[in-house]
Amino acid sequence: MNVVMTCWALIKKYEVHLFLSIMSFLVGGLFATGVLNYLASKESFRLQKEIEAIDKSSKMRQITWPLLENSKKKAVLN
């Protein structure tokens, strides 16, 4: 309610153009913030998928590495 009264006081004291320019600046700032937030979340999601892929490949290496070592030992013994 305080914001509405302040805006109404601005409209009465100054011209409507000043009020509209201030409001367009605020709305533009909110829009820019929303766009930046969207881009940051999109990049964060991409990085999260990349990290999950790296984790999955490292887990596969942990599983396959002992199998490779065992096959090398068997080849040496034969």
C-alpha positions as CSV (number, residue, x, y, z in Angstrom):
1,M,0.0,0.0,0.0
2,N,2.9,2.3,0.7
3,V,4.3,1.7,-2.8
4,V,0.9,2.7,-4.3
5,M,0.8,5.9,-2.3
6,T,4.4,6.7,-3.3
7,C,3.6,6.1,-7.0
8,W,0.5,8.2,-6.7
9,A,2.5,11.0,-5.1
10,L,5.0,10.9,-7.9
11,I,2.2,11.0,-10.5
12,K,0.7,14.1,-8.8
13,K,4.0,15.9,-8.1
14,Y,5.7,15.2,-11.4
15,E,4.5,14.5,-14.8
16,V,3.3,11.0,-15.8
17,H,6.3,10.7,-18.2
18,L,8.7,10.6,-15.2
19,F,6.6,7.9,-13.5
20,L,6.3,5.9,-16.7
21,S,10.1,6.1,-17.3
22,I,10.8,4.9,-13.8
23,M,8.3,2.1,-14.1
24,S,9.7,1.0,-17.5
25,F,13.2,1.1,-16.0
26,L,12.0,-1.2,-13.1
27,V,10.2,-3.6,-15.4
28,G,13.2,-3.7,-17.8
29,G,15.4,-4.5,-14.8
30,L,13.1,-7.3,-13.7
31,F,13.0,-8.7,-17.3
32,A,16.8,-8.6,-17.6
33,T,17.1,-10.3,-14.2
34,G,14.7,-13.0,-15.3
35,V,16.6,-13.5,-18.6
36,L,19.9,-13.7,-16.8
37,N,18.4,-16.1,-14.2
38,Y,17.1,-18.3,-17.0
39,L,20.4,-18.4,-18.8
40,A,22.3,-19.2,-15.6
41,S,19.9,-22.0,-14.7
42,K,20.3,-23.4,-18.3
43,E,24.1,-23.3,-18.0
44,S,23.9,-24.9,-14.5
45,F,21.7,-27.7,-15.9
46,R,24.2,-28.3,-18.7
47,L,27.1,-28.4,-16.3
48,Q,25.2,-30.8,-14.0
49,K,24.6,-33.2,-16.9
50,E,28.3,-33.0,-17.9
51,I,29.4,-33.7,-14.3
52,E,27.0,-36.7,-14.1
53,A,28.5,-38.0,-17.4
54,I,32.0,-37.7,-16.0
55,D,31.0,-39.4,-12.7
56,K,29.4,-42.2,-14.7
57,S,32.5,-42.7,-16.8
58,S,34.8,-42.7,-13.8
59,K,32.6,-45.3,-12.1
60,M,32.8,-47.4,-15.2
61,R,36.6,-47.1,-15.1
62,Q,36.6,-48.2,-11.5
63,I,34.6,-51.2,-12.4
64,T,36.6,-52.2,-15.5
65,W,40.1,-51.4,-14.3
66,P,40.3,-54.5,-11.9
67,L,38.9,-56.6,-14.7
68,L,41.7,-55.4,-17.0
69,E,44.3,-56.0,-14.4
70,N,43.0,-59.6,-13.9
71,S,43.1,-60.3,-17.6
72,K,46.7,-59.0,-17.8
73,K,47.7,-61.3,-14.9
74,K,46.1,-64.3,-16.6
75,A,47.8,-63.5,-19.8
76,V,51.2,-63.3,-18.0
77,L,50.5,-66.6,-16.2
78,N,49.6,-68.4,-19.5
